[in-house]
Amino acid sequence: MSEAEAAKPYEDLETIEEVEALMSEEGGAAVLDFWSPTCGPCMAMARDFEAVAGQFDAGEVRFCKVNTQSHGFLAAPFNIRAVPTILFVLDGEILDSVVGAMPAKRLGERAEWLLRKRQRKGKGLLGRLFG
């Protein structure tokens, strides 16, 4: 892994095994961005995605990207028809999806929402309702 790759606050998913681990019941909270280097909105959103990813601890919310141009086979099971498409995943369950570029503020708000969902999970009904 190069120094630049090590410094990125997100993960590039490139294998079926990586996606399967993310989508498992133990996968945790994740923001998954399907993008392409030939997509203008994807490239315009890239800095915002990286900036927001850098604000979260990977142990709380993972930020991941899938390059659909070079790894389209990873997008196919999700029926990705347009990029960018961003999925908000909690323990293998897709809780929300957004098609189109998201500004940093909105992306950060959705990541916070996902984190709150993760923190409430496992607290029982009353803990989820009033926690």
N, CA, C and O atoms as a MOPAC input file, in Angstrom:
PM7 MOZYME 1SCF
protein

 N      0.84500 1    -1.18100 1     0.00000 1
 C      0.00000 1     0.00000 1     0.00000 1
 C      0.88500 1     1.23700 1     0.00000 1
 O      1.82300 1     1.34700 1     0.78900 1
 N      0.57200 1     2.15800 1    -0.89200 1
 C      1.36600 1     3.37500 1    -0.97900 1
 C      1.01700 1     4.31900 1     0.16600 1
 O      0.01300 1     4.13700 1     0.85500 1
 N      1.86200 1     5.32900 1     0.35900 1
 C      1.63200 1     6.31000 1     1.42100 1
 C      0.32300 1     7.05900 1     1.19500 1
 O     -0.41300 1     7.33200 1     2.14400 1
 N      0.03300 1     7.39200 1    -0.06600 1
 C     -1.21100 1     8.10800 1    -0.38400 1
 C     -2.43000 1     7.24800 1    -0.04900 1
 O     -3.41900 1     7.75500 1     0.48100 1
 N     -2.36300 1     5.95100 1    -0.35500 1
 C     -3.47800 1     5.05800 1    -0.04900 1
 C     -3.66000 1     4.91900 1     1.45500 1
 O     -4.78900 1     4.87200 1     1.94300 1
 N     -2.56000 1     4.85300 1     2.18900 1
 C     -2.63500 1     4.71000 1     3.63900 1
 C     -3.23700 1     5.95200 1     4.28100 1
 O     -3.85600 1     5.85800 1     5.34100 1
 N     -3.06700 1     7.10700 1     3.66200 1
 C     -3.55100 1     8.36400 1     4.23200 1
 C     -5.02700 1     8.62000 1     3.92300 1
 O     -5.63200 1     9.50200 1     4.53300 1
 N     -5.61800 1     7.86900 1     2.99000 1
 C     -7.01700 1     8.08800 1     2.62700 1
 C     -7.92400 1     7.70800 1     3.78900 1
 O     -7.69900 1     6.68700 1     4.43800 1
 N     -8.95000 1     8.51800 1     4.06000 1
 C     -9.87600 1     8.20700 1     5.14700 1
 C    -10.99600 1     7.24900 1     4.72600 1
 O    -11.93400 1     7.01900 1     5.48900 1
 N    -10.90000 1     6.69800 1     3.53200 1
 C    -11.89600 1     5.74900 1     3.04300 1
 C    -11.18900 1     4.53800 1     2.45300 1
 O     -9.97900 1     4.55200 1     2.22900 1
 N    -11.96800 1     3.49300 1     2.20600 1
 C    -11.42600 1     2.26600 1     1.62800 1
 C    -11.92000 1     2.11400 1     0.19600 1
 O    -13.08300 1     2.39300 1    -0.09700 1
 N    -11.04700 1     1.67800 1    -0.68600 1
 C    -11.44500 1     1.30200 1    -2.03600 1
 C    -11.74600 1    -0.18600 1    -2.00300 1
 O    -10.86000 1    -0.98900 1    -1.71100 1
 N    -12.98400 1    -0.56500 1    -2.29700 1
 C    -13.34600 1    -1.97600 1    -2.33000 1
 C    -13.12600 1    -2.49800 1    -3.74100 1
 O    -13.59900 1    -1.91100 1    -4.71400 1
 N    -12.39800 1    -3.61600 1    -3.84200 1
 C    -12.03500 1    -4.13600 1    -5.15900 1
 C    -12.31200 1    -5.62600 1    -5.31700 1
 O    -12.13600 1    -6.17600 1    -6.40500 1
 N    -12.74500 1    -6.28500 1    -4.24200 1
 C    -12.98100 1    -7.73500 1    -4.32700 1
 C    -14.36900 1    -8.08700 1    -3.79000 1
 O    -14.95000 1    -7.35400 1    -2.98900 1
 N    -14.87000 1    -9.20500 1    -4.24300 1
 C    -16.15300 1    -9.71500 1    -3.76500 1
 C    -16.08400 1    -9.94200 1    -2.26100 1
 O    -17.04400 1    -9.65600 1    -1.54500 1
 N    -14.96200 1   -10.44900 1    -1.78100 1
 C    -14.80200 1   -10.73300 1    -0.35200 1
 C    -14.91900 1    -9.46300 1     0.49500 1
 O    -15.51600 1    -9.48200 1     1.57100 1
 N    -14.34900 1    -8.36600 1     0.00600 1
 C    -14.43300 1    -7.09500 1     0.74200 1
 C    -15.88000 1    -6.61300 1     0.83800 1
 O    -16.32000 1    -6.15200 1     1.89200 1
 N    -16.61400 1    -6.72100 1    -0.26900 1
 C    -18.01200 1    -6.29100 1    -0.27500 1
 C    -18.84700 1    -7.22700 1     0.59300 1
 O    -19.71600 1    -6.76800 1     1.33500 1
 N    -18.59700 1    -8.52500 1     0.50900 1
 C    -19.34200 1    -9.47600 1     1.33500 1
 C    -19.11200 1    -9.21800 1     2.82200 1
 O    -20.04900 1    -9.31500 1     3.61500 1
 N    -17.88900 1    -8.89200 1     3.21000 1
 C    -17.59900 1    -8.59100 1     4.61600 1
 C    -18.35300 1    -7.33500 1     5.05400 1
 O    -18.90700 1    -7.29200 1     6.15300 1
 N    -18.37200 1    -6.32000 1     4.20000 1
 C    -19.08000 1    -5.08500 1     4.51300 1
 C    -20.58200 1    -5.34300 1     4.64800 1
 O    -21.23800 1    -4.74800 1     5.50300 1
 N    -21.12400 1    -6.21900 1     3.81700 1
 C    -22.55600 1    -6.49200 1     3.79700 1
 C    -22.96100 1    -7.62800 1     4.73500 1
 O    -24.09800 1    -8.09700 1     4.67200 1
 N    -22.06600 1    -8.07300 1     5.59100 1
 C    -22.39000 1    -9.14600 1     6.53700 1
 C    -23.11600 1    -8.57900 1     7.74900 1
 O    -23.16600 1    -7.36300 1     7.93800 1
 N    -23.67400 1    -9.45500 1     8.56100 1
 C    -24.37300 1    -9.02600 1     9.77600 1
 C    -23.43400 1    -8.34100 1    10.75700 1
 O    -23.88800 1    -7.61700 1    11.64300 1
 N    -22.13500 1    -8.56100 1    10.61200 1
 C    -21.13700 1    -7.92200 1    11.46900 1
 C    -20.41500 1    -6.78700 1    10.75000 1
 O    -19.37300 1    -6.31600 1    11.20600 1
 N    -20.97400 1    -6.35300 1     9.62400 1
 C    -20.30800 1    -5.35300 1     8.79300 1
 C    -20.25000 1    -3.95800 1     9.37300 1
 O    -19.44500 1    -3.13600 1     8.93600 1
 N    -21.09900 1    -3.68000 1    10.35800 1
 C    -21.10100 1    -2.35300 1    10.96600 1
 C    -21.77100 1    -1.30900 1    10.09100 1
 O    -22.48700 1    -1.63800 1     9.14500 1
 N    -21.53200 1    -0.06200 1    10.41400 1
 C    -22.10400 1     1.07000 1     9.69000 1
 C    -21.14200 1     1.48300 1     8.58400 1
 O    -19.93500 1     1.58900 1     8.80000 1
 N    -21.69700 1     1.71600 1     7.39300 1
 C    -20.84200 1     2.08600 1     6.26700 1
 C    -21.58000 1     2.97900 1     5.28800 1
 O    -22.78800 1     2.85400 1     5.08400 1
 N    -20.82100 1     3.88200 1     4.69200 1
 C    -21.28500 1     4.71600 1     3.58900 1
 C    -20.53700 1     4.20900 1     2.36800 1
 O    -19.30800 1     4.26200 1     2.31800 1
 N    -21.28600 1     3.71600 1     1.37800 1
 C    -20.69700 1     3.05900 1     0.21800 1
 C    -21.00100 1     3.87200 1    -1.03300 1
 O    -22.16200 1     4.02200 1    -1.41400 1
 N    -19.96600 1     4.39200 1    -1.66600 1
 C    -20.09000 1     5.26300 1    -2.84000 1
 C    -19.71800 1     4.49100 1    -4.10100 1
 O    -18.57400 1     4.06400 1    -4.26100 1
 N    -20.69100 1     4.31500 1    -4.99600 1
 C    -20.42600 1     3.74000 1    -6.31600 1
 C    -20.19200 1     4.90800 1    -7.25700 1
 O    -21.04400 1     5.78500 1    -7.39100 1
 N    -19.02500 1     4.92000 1    -7.91500 1
 C    -18.61200 1     6.06800 1    -8.70400 1
 C    -17.85100 1     5.60900 1    -9.93600 1
 O    -17.54700 1     4.42600 1   -10.08800 1
 N    -17.54800 1     6.55600 1   -10.81100 1
 C    -16.74300 1     6.28500 1   -12.00000 1
 C    -15.85500 1     7.49600 1   -12.28400 1
 O    -16.27800 1     8.63500 1   -12.08500 1
 N    -14.62700 1     7.25700 1   -12.74700 1
 C    -13.74400 1     8.38300 1   -13.06500 1
 C    -14.20300 1     9.18800 1   -14.28900 1
 O    -13.68200 1    10.27400 1   -14.54400 1
 N    -15.16500 1     8.66600 1   -15.03900 1
 C    -15.68100 1     9.39100 1   -16.19800 1
 C    -16.96200 1    10.15800 1   -15.86100 1
 O    -17.57800 1    10.74900 1   -16.74800 1
 N    -17.35700 1    10.15400 1   -14.61400 1
 C    -18.59300 1    10.79900 1   -14.16200 1
 C    -18.26100 1    12.15500 1   -13.53600 1
 O    -17.59100 1    12.22600 1   -12.50500 1
 N    -18.73600 1    13.22700 1   -14.16900 1
 C    -18.47600 1    14.57400 1   -13.65300 1
 C    -18.97100 1    14.78700 1   -12.23100 1
 O    -18.20500 1    15.25700 1   -11.39000 1
 N    -20.24200 1    14.45400 1   -11.92600 1
 C    -20.72400 1    14.63000 1   -10.55400 1
 C    -19.93000 1    13.79200 1    -9.53700 1
 O    -19.72900 1    14.22000 1    -8.40100 1
 N    -19.48800 1    12.61600 1    -9.94700 1
 C    -18.67100 1    11.76600 1    -9.04900 1
 C    -17.36400 1    12.46700 1    -8.69800 1
 O    -16.95300 1    12.51500 1    -7.53900 1
 N    -16.72800 1    13.00400 1    -9.72300 1
 C    -15.44100 1    13.66200 1    -9.50300 1
 C    -15.62600 1    14.94900 1    -8.69800 1
 O    -14.77900 1    15.29500 1    -7.87400 1
 N    -16.73600 1    15.65600 1    -8.93600 1
 C    -17.00500 1    16.88100 1    -8.18500 1
 C    -17.26400 1    16.57000 1    -6.70800 1
 O    -16.93600 1    17.37700 1    -5.83800 1
 N    -17.84600 1    15.41700 1    -6.42800 1
 C    -18.17800 1    15.04100 1    -5.05500 1
 C    -16.99600 1    14.38700 1    -4.32000 1
 O    -17.03000 1    14.25800 1    -3.09700 1
 N    -15.97600 1    13.98300 1    -5.03800 1
 C    -14.87600 1    13.20700 1    -4.45100 1
 C    -14.22500 1    13.90600 1    -3.25500 1
 O    -13.97600 1    13.26700 1    -2.23300 1
 N    -13.95200 1    15.18200 1    -3.36700 1
 C    -13.30900 1    15.90800 1    -2.24800 1
 C    -14.22800 1    15.98400 1    -1.03500 1
 O    -13.77900 1    15.83000 1     0.10000 1
 N    -15.52600 1    16.22200 1    -1.27800 1
 C    -16.48100 1    16.26500 1    -0.16800 1
 C    -16.55300 1    14.91000 1     0.52500 1
 O    -16.57100 1    14.83800 1     1.75400 1
 N    -16.59500 1    13.83200 1    -0.26500 1
 C    -16.65200 1    12.48600 1     0.30900 1
 C    -15.42400 1    12.23700 1     1.18200 1
 O    -15.54000 1    11.73800 1     2.30100 1
 N    -14.25800 1    12.58800 1     0.66500 1
 C    -13.02100 1    12.39100 1     1.42200 1
 C    -12.99700 1    13.24600 1     2.69400 1
 O    -12.56900 1    12.77900 1     3.74900 1
 N    -13.45400 1    14.49600 1     2.59200 1
 C    -13.46500 1    15.38100 1     3.75700 1
 C    -14.39800 1    14.85900 1     4.84300 1
 O    -14.04100 1    14.85600 1     6.02100 1
 N    -15.57800 1    14.42300 1     4.45800 1
 C    -16.53500 1    13.89900 1     5.43900 1
 C    -16.00700 1    12.59300 1     6.02300 1
 O    -16.11400 1    12.37500 1     7.22900 1
 N    -15.44800 1    11.73500 1     5.20300 1
 C    -14.89300 1    10.46700 1     5.69200 1
 C    -13.82700 1    10.71800 1     6.75600 1
 O    -13.72000 1     9.96400 1     7.72300 1
 N    -13.05000 1    11.76500 1     6.57700 1
 C    -11.98900 1    12.09600 1     7.52300 1
 C    -12.50100 1    12.57300 1     8.87400 1
 O    -11.73300 1    12.64900 1     9.83300 1
 N    -13.77600 1    12.89100 1     8.96200 1
 C    -14.36500 1    13.36700 1    10.21200 1
 C    -14.89100 1    12.22100 1    11.08100 1
 O    -15.29700 1    12.44900 1    12.22000 1
 N    -14.88600 1    11.00900 1    10.56000 1
 C    -15.43900 1     9.86500 1    11.28300 1
 C    -14.36200 1     8.82500 1    11.54500 1
 O    -13.46900 1     8.61100 1    10.72500 1
 N    -14.45900 1     8.19600 1    12.68200 1
 C    -13.58100 1     7.08000 1    13.01700 1
 C    -14.07500 1     5.85600 1    12.24800 1
 O    -15.26900 1     5.55600 1    12.26800 1
 N    -13.17800 1     5.15100 1    11.57500 1
 C    -13.56200 1     3.98600 1    10.77400 1
 C    -14.19400 1     2.89100 1    11.62400 1
 O    -14.92000 1     2.04700 1    11.09700 1
 N    -13.93600 1     2.88700 1    12.91600 1
 C    -14.56400 1     1.91100 1    13.80000 1
 C    -16.02500 1     2.22100 1    14.06600 1
 O    -16.77200 1     1.36600 1    14.54000 1
 N    -16.43500 1     3.45400 1    13.75900 1
 C    -17.83200 1     3.84700 1    13.95300 1
 C    -18.61200 1     3.82000 1    12.64500 1
 O    -19.66800 1     3.19300 1    12.55600 1
 N    -18.09400 1     4.49300 1    11.64600 1
 C    -18.70400 1     4.51000 1    10.31500 1
 C    -17.57700 1     4.37200 1     9.29800 1
 O    -16.66100 1     5.19400 1     9.25100 1
 N    -17.65600 1     3.32500 1     8.48800 1
 C    -16.66300 1     3.13300 1     7.42100 1
 C    -17.13900 1     3.84200 1     6.16300 1
 O    -18.32400 1     3.80800 1     5.83200 1
 N    -16.22400 1     4.47300 1     5.47500 1
 C    -16.51100 1     5.08600 1     4.18600 1
 C    -15.78100 1     4.26900 1     3.13100 1
 O    -14.57100 1     4.06200 1     3.21800 1
 N    -16.52500 1     3.81100 1     2.14200 1
 C    -15.95800 1     2.93500 1     1.11400 1
 C    -16.39100 1     3.41400 1    -0.26100 1
 O    -17.45300 1     4.01200 1    -0.42900 1
 N    -15.53300 1     3.13400 1    -1.24600 1
 C    -15.81800 1     3.51600 1    -2.62100 1
 C    -15.63200 1     2.29000 1    -3.52100 1
 O    -14.74700 1     1.46300 1    -3.30000 1
 N    -16.48700 1     2.19800 1    -4.53700 1
 C    -16.36100 1     1.16700 1    -5.56300 1
 C    -16.31200 1     1.87300 1    -6.90900 1
 O    -17.25500 1     2.56400 1    -7.29500 1
 N    -15.20600 1     1.69300 1    -7.61800 1
 C    -15.03900 1     2.24600 1    -8.95800 1
 C    -15.79800 1     1.33700 1    -9.92600 1
 O    -15.35800 1     0.22300 1   -10.21100 1
 N    -16.92900 1     1.81100 1   -10.42500 1
 C    -17.76200 1     0.97200 1   -11.28300 1
 C    -17.16500 1     0.75700 1   -12.67000 1
 O    -17.56000 1    -0.16600 1   -13.38200 1
 N    -16.22600 1     1.59900 1   -13.05000 1
 C    -15.58800 1     1.41100 1   -14.35500 1
 C    -14.66000 1     0.20300 1   -14.32200 1
 O    -14.66700 1    -0.60600 1   -15.25000 1
 N    -13.86800 1     0.07300 1   -13.27000 1
 C    -12.92800 1    -1.04200 1   -13.19700 1
 C    -13.46100 1    -2.22400 1   -12.39200 1
 O    -12.92200 1    -3.32600 1   -12.49900 1
 N    -14.51400 1    -2.02100 1   -11.58100 1
 C    -15.05300 1    -3.10400 1   -10.75200 1
 C    -16.58100 1    -3.14400 1   -10.84000 1
 O    -17.27200 1    -3.27800 1    -9.82900 1
 N    -17.08800 1    -3.02700 1   -12.05900 1
 C    -18.53500 1    -3.02300 1   -12.27300 1
 C    -19.22700 1    -4.26400 1   -11.74500 1
 O    -20.39500 1    -4.21200 1   -11.36200 1
 N    -18.51100 1    -5.38200 1   -11.72300 1
 C    -19.09600 1    -6.62500 1   -11.21300 1
 C    -19.49200 1    -6.50600 1    -9.74300 1
 O    -20.33600 1    -7.26600 1    -9.26900 1
 N    -18.89000 1    -5.55700 1    -9.01400 1
 C    -19.25300 1    -5.34100 1    -7.60500 1
 C    -20.52400 1    -4.50100 1    -7.47800 1
 O    -21.20400 1    -4.56800 1    -6.45400 1
 N    -20.84800 1    -3.72400 1    -8.48900 1
 C    -22.05000 1    -2.88700 1    -8.46900 1
 C    -23.27900 1    -3.66000 1    -8.93300 1
 O    -24.39600 1    -3.34800 1    -8.52100 1
 N    -23.09000 1    -4.65000 1    -9.77200 1
 C    -24.21000 1    -5.38600 1   -10.36200 1
 C    -25.17500 1    -5.96700 1    -9.32900 1
 O    -26.38400 1    -5.83000 1    -9.51700 1
 N    -24.71800 1    -6.60500 1    -8.25200 1
 C    -25.67300 1    -7.17100 1    -7.28900 1
 C    -26.54000 1    -6.11300 1    -6.59200 1
 O    -27.59500 1    -6.44100 1    -6.05000 1
 N    -26.10900 1    -4.86900 1    -6.60400 1
 C    -26.85800 1    -3.77900 1    -5.97300 1
 C    -27.78300 1    -3.06900 1    -6.96700 1
 O    -28.47500 1    -2.11800 1    -6.60500 1
 N    -27.79100 1    -3.53800 1    -8.22700 1
 C    -28.60100 1    -2.92300 1    -9.28700 1
 C    -28.29700 1    -1.43800 1    -9.45500 1
 O    -29.20200 1    -0.62400 1    -9.64000 1
 N    -27.02800 1    -1.10300 1    -9.38900 1
 C    -26.60500 1     0.28200 1    -9.58500 1
 C    -26.79700 1     0.63800 1   -11.05700 1
 O    -26.20700 1     0.01200 1   -11.93800 1
 N    -27.62000 1     1.63700 1   -11.31200 1
 C    -27.92700 1     2.04400 1   -12.68400 1
 C    -27.34400 1     3.40300 1   -13.03500 1
 O    -27.24700 1     3.75400 1   -14.21100 1
 N    -26.95600 1     4.16600 1   -12.02400 1
 C    -26.40700 1     5.50500 1   -12.25400 1
 C    -25.36600 1     5.79300 1   -11.18000 1
 O    -25.44800 1     5.29200 1   -10.05800 1
 N    -24.40000 1     6.60000 1   -11.54400 1
 C    -23.39000 1     7.02300 1   -10.57200 1
 C    -23.39400 1     8.53700 1   -10.50300 1
 O    -23.68000 1     9.20100 1   -11.49900 1
 N    -23.08500 1     9.08700 1    -9.35400 1
 C    -22.82200 1     8.37200 1    -8.11800 1
 C    -24.11100 1     7.85200 1    -7.47000 1
 O    -25.16200 1     8.49000 1    -7.53300 1
 N    -23.99700 1     6.69100 1    -6.85400 1
 C    -25.03700 1     6.15100 1    -5.98500 1
 C    -24.38300 1     5.88200 1    -4.64600 1
 O    -23.34400 1     5.22500 1    -4.57700 1
 N    -24.98500 1     6.38500 1    -3.58400 1
 C    -24.42800 1     6.22700 1    -2.24400 1
 C    -25.40100 1     5.41100 1    -1.41800 1
 O    -26.58100 1     5.74400 1    -1.31600 1
 N    -24.89100 1     4.33100 1    -0.82600 1
 C    -25.69600 1     3.47100 1     0.03900 1
 C    -25.27400 1     3.68800 1     1.48100 1
 O    -24.09100 1     3.84600 1     1.78100 1
 N    -26.25000 1     3.69200 1     2.36200 1
 C    -26.01500 1     3.79100 1     3.80100 1
 C    -26.39400 1     2.44200 1     4.38200 1
 O    -27.56200 1     2.05300 1     4.37300 1
 N    -25.39100 1     1.73000 1     4.89000 1
 C    -25.53900 1     0.32300 1     5.26100 1
 C    -25.27500 1     0.14100 1     6.75200 1
 O    -24.35600 1     0.74000 1     7.31100 1
 N    -26.09400 1    -0.69400 1     7.38600 1
 C    -25.87000 1    -1.05200 1     8.78000 1
 C    -25.99000 1    -2.56200 1     8.92100 1
 O    -27.06400 1    -3.12700 1     8.72200 1
 N    -24.90000 1    -3.20100 1     9.25900 1
 C    -24.84900 1    -4.65300 1     9.45200 1
 C    -25.49500 1    -5.41400 1     8.29600 1
 O    -26.30900 1    -6.31500 1     8.50000 1
 N    -25.11400 1    -5.03200 1     7.08800 1
 C    -25.55700 1    -5.72900 1     5.89300 1
 C    -26.89500 1    -5.30200 1     5.34100 1
 O    -27.31300 1    -5.79600 1     4.29500 1
 N    -27.57500 1    -4.39900 1     6.01300 1
 C    -28.87900 1    -3.93000 1     5.56200 1
 C    -28.74500 1    -2.52100 1     4.99800 1
 O    -28.19800 1    -1.63400 1     5.65400 1
 N    -29.24400 1    -2.31900 1     3.78400 1
 C    -29.22900 1    -0.99400 1     3.17300 1
 C    -30.38600 1    -0.19800 1     3.76800 1
 O    -31.55300 1    -0.51300 1     3.53200 1
 N    -30.05400 1     0.84000 1     4.54300 1
 C    -31.07200 1     1.65500 1     5.20100 1
 C    -31.52600 1     2.82400 1     4.35500 1
 O    -32.64500 1     3.31300 1     4.51200 1
 N    -30.65800 1     3.27900 1     3.45200 1
 C    -30.99200 1     4.42600 1     2.61400 1
 C    -30.07100 1     4.42300 1     1.40300 1
 O    -28.97400 1     3.86600 1     1.43900 1
 N    -30.53000 1     5.05000 1     0.34000 1
 C    -29.68300 1     5.21300 1    -0.84700 1
 C    -29.99500 1     6.56200 1    -1.47600 1
 O    -31.11900 1     7.06000 1    -1.41100 1
 N    -28.97100 1     7.13300 1    -2.08300 1
 C    -29.10500 1     8.42300 1    -2.75100 1
 C    -28.41700 1     8.30400 1    -4.11400 1
 O    -27.26700 1     7.87500 1    -4.21400 1
 N    -29.14500 1     8.69200 1    -5.14600 1
 C    -28.57000 1     8.72400 1    -6.48900 1
 C    -28.27500 1    10.18200 1    -6.80600 1
 O    -29.15300 1    11.04100 1    -6.72000 1
 N    -27.03100 1    10.44600 1    -7.17100 1
 C    -26.61300 1    11.80800 1    -7.48000 1
 C    -25.63300 1    12.31400 1    -6.44100 1
 O    -25.52000 1    11.76400 1    -5.34500 1
 N    -24.93700 1    13.35900 1    -6.80200 1
 C    -23.91500 1    13.92200 1    -5.91800 1
 C    -24.55900 1    14.50500 1    -4.66600 1
 O    -25.63300 1    15.10300 1    -4.72200 1
 N    -23.88400 1    14.31900 1    -3.54300 1
 C    -24.34000 1    14.88000 1    -2.27000 1
 C    -23.32700 1    15.91100 1    -1.79500 1
 O    -22.12800 1    15.63500 1    -1.79400 1
 N    -23.78000 1    17.08800 1    -1.39400 1
 C    -22.83800 1    18.05500 1    -0.81900 1
 C    -22.34400 1    17.53900 1     0.53400 1
 O    -22.99400 1    16.70700 1     1.16700 1
 N    -21.20300 1    18.03700 1     0.96000 1
 C    -20.56300 1    17.56500 1     2.19400 1
 C    -21.50100 1    17.64800 1     3.39600 1
 O    -21.56100 1    16.71900 1     4.20100 1
 N    -22.22400 1    18.74100 1     3.51900 1
 C    -23.11300 1    18.92200 1     4.68100 1
 C    -24.15300 1    17.80700 1     4.74300 1
 O    -24.36000 1    17.20400 1     5.79600 1
 N    -24.79100 1    17.54000 1     3.63900 1
 C    -25.83200 1    16.50000 1     3.60400 1
 C    -25.23200 1    15.11600 1     3.81800 1
 O    -25.81500 1    14.29500 1     4.52500 1
 N    -24.09100 1    14.85100 1     3.22400 1
 C    -23.42300 1    13.56300 1     3.40600 1
 C    -23.04700 1    13.36100 1     4.87700 1
 O    -23.22500 1    12.27200 1     5.42200 1
 N    -22.53200 1    14.40600 1     5.51100 1
 C    -22.18100 1    14.32600 1     6.92100 1
 C    -23.40000 1    14.08700 1     7.79800 1
 O    -23.33900 1    13.31800 1     8.75700 1
 N    -24.50900 1    14.74600 1     7.46800 1
 C    -25.74900 1    14.55300 1     8.23200 1
 C    -26.24700 1    13.12100 1     8.11100 1
 O    -26.69700 1    12.53600 1     9.09600 1
 N    -26.17000 1    12.55000 1     6.91200 1
 C    -26.62000 1    11.15700 1     6.72300 1
 C    -25.67500 1    10.19200 1     7.43700 1
 O    -26.12600 1     9.17700 1     7.96800 1
 N    -24.39900 1    10.48200 1     7.45800 1
 C    -23.44700 1     9.62500 1     8.17400 1
 C    -23.70600 1     9.69400 1     9.68000 1
 O    -23.62000 1     8.67700 1    10.36800 1
 N    -24.01800 1    10.87300 1    10.19100 1
 C    -24.38300 1    11.02500 1    11.61400 1
 C    -25.65100 1    10.23000 1    11.92300 1
 O    -25.73500 1     9.56600 1    12.95600 1
 N    -26.62900 1    10.30000 1    11.03300 1
 C    -27.87000 1     9.53900 1    11.17600 1
 C    -27.56100 1     8.04300 1    11.25900 1
 O    -28.10700 1     7.33400 1    12.10400 1
 N    -26.68900 1     7.57900 1    10.38400 1
 C    -26.29600 1     6.17100 1    10.37900 1
 C    -25.59300 1     5.80100 1    11.68400 1
 O    -25.84200 1     4.73000 1    12.23900 1
 N    -24.73500 1     6.66200 1    12.16600 1
 C    -24.03300 1     6.41900 1    13.42400 1
 C    -25.02500 1     6.31600 1    14.58500 1
 O    -24.89300 1     5.43900 1    15.43800 1
 N    -26.01300 1     7.20500 1    14.61800 1
 C    -27.03400 1     7.14100 1    15.67300 1
 C    -27.80700 1     5.82400 1    15.60200 1
 O    -28.10400 1     5.22000 1    16.63200 1
 N    -28.13000 1     5.38200 1    14.38800 1
 C    -28.82200 1     4.09800 1    14.20300 1
 C    -27.96700 1     2.96900 1    14.77300 1
 O    -28.47400 1     2.06800 1    15.44200 1
 N    -26.68500 1     3.02900 1    14.50200 1
 C    -25.77700 1     1.98200 1    14.98400 1
 C    -25.71500 1     1.97400 1    16.51400 1
 O    -25.72700 1     0.91300 1    17.13900 1
 N    -25.65100 1     3.15200 1    17.09900 1
 C    -25.54200 1     3.25100 1    18.55100 1
 C    -26.81400 1     2.77900 1    19.24500 1
 O    -26.75200 1     2.24800 1    20.35400 1
 N    -27.95600 1     2.96300 1    18.61200 1
 C    -29.22800 1     2.54500 1    19.20200 1
 C    -29.48400 1     1.05300 1    19.04100 1
 O    -30.21300 1     0.45500 1    19.83200 1
 N    -28.88600 1     0.45700 1    18.02200 1
 C    -29.11500 1    -0.96100 1    17.75000 1
 C    -28.65700 1    -1.79500 1    18.94000 1
 O    -27.57900 1    -1.56500 1    19.48800 1
 N    -29.45300 1    -2.73400 1    19.32600 1
 C    -29.07500 1    -3.62200 1    20.42500 1
 C    -29.46900 1    -3.10500 1    21.79900 1
 O    -29.16300 1    -3.74400 1    22.80500 1
 N    -30.14900 1    -1.95100 1    21.86200 1
 C    -30.56100 1    -1.40700 1    23.14600 1
 C    -31.96700 1    -1.85500 1    23.53400 1
 O    -32.48000 1    -1.42700 1    24.56800 1
 N    -32.59400 1    -2.69700 1    22.73600 1
 C    -33.97700 1    -3.07400 1    23.00500 1
 C    -34.93000 1    -2.01900 1    22.49300 1
 O    -34.51000 1    -0.94000 1    22.07300 1
 N    -36.20800 1    -2.32900 1    22.52800 1
 C    -37.21700 1    -1.43800 1    21.98000 1
 C    -37.21800 1    -0.08100 1    22.68700 1
 O    -37.17800 1     0.95500 1    22.02300 1
 N    -37.26100 1    -0.07100 1    24.01300 1
 C    -37.31600 1     1.21100 1    24.72000 1
 C    -36.04200 1     2.02300 1    24.52700 1
 O    -36.09200 1     3.24800 1    24.41500 1
 N    -34.91000 1     1.34600 1    24.48700 1
 C    -33.64700 1     2.04700 1    24.25300 1
 C    -33.60400 1     2.69300 1    22.88800 1
 O    -33.08800 1     3.80100 1    22.74100 1
 N    -34.14700 1     2.00300 1    21.87000 1
 C    -34.18200 1     2.56600 1    20.51700 1
 C    -35.17100 1     3.72200 1    20.42200 1
 O    -34.92400 1     4.70000 1    19.71600 1
 N    -36.30000 1     3.61000 1    21.14100 1
 C    -37.31000 1     4.65600 1    21.07600 1
 C    -36.91100 1     5.90700 1    21.85300 1
 O    -37.15900 1     7.02800 1    21.41000 1
 N    -36.28700 1     5.70500 1    23.02000 1
 C    -36.01600 1     6.84100 1    23.89000 1
 C    -34.53700 1     7.13800 1    24.08100 1
 O    -34.18100 1     8.08000 1    24.78900 1
 N    -33.66500 1     6.34000 1    23.45300 1
 C    -32.23100 1     6.51100 1    23.63700 1
 C    -31.64700 1     7.59600 1    22.81400 1
 O    -30.44200 1     7.84000 1    22.87900 1

